[in-house]
């Protein structure tokens, strides 16, 4: 019983911590892409207003993905620049 209470308490602390990142980003006009409690694989996930919310199977962490915090992933670059490169291939340097 005490192990379950400990895991629930840790999950609650992680929720509060990650919510601080999430709501601060929203307050300054940034748009988070993901808000997760727990590590993958996702047990539950849903998308609202372009933000993916999820609950991971391992409740020992969490994260908020905010564009601009880290170097863009290749998938992010493709999503944003793919249409421009399709319309104007000259934007790519010659290989």
SULSUL-V904307 format. One line per field, one symbol per residue. phi: phi as a letter, one per 20 degrees, with the letter a starting at -180 (. if undefined). psi: psi as a letter, one per 20 degrees, with the letter a starting at -180 (. if undefined). burial: + if it has 9 or more other ideal C-beta (glycine too) atoms within 8 Angstrom, else -. A space follows every 10 residues. Layout:
# SULSUL-V904307
phi=???
psi=???
burial=???
This chain:
# SULSUL-V904307
phi=.fffffffff ffffgfffff fffffffene dfebccdnef ffecbbcclm dedbcefded aracecgnfc gffgfffffe dgfffffcff feffe
psi=ghghhggggg hgggggghhg gghgghhjjq oqhqoqorqq qpgqqqppkj ppprorholk arqpoppihr pqqhhggggh ighghghnii hpqq.
burial=------+--+ +--++-++-- ++--++---+ ++++++++-- -+-------- ++++++--+- ++-+-++--- -----++--- ----+----- -----
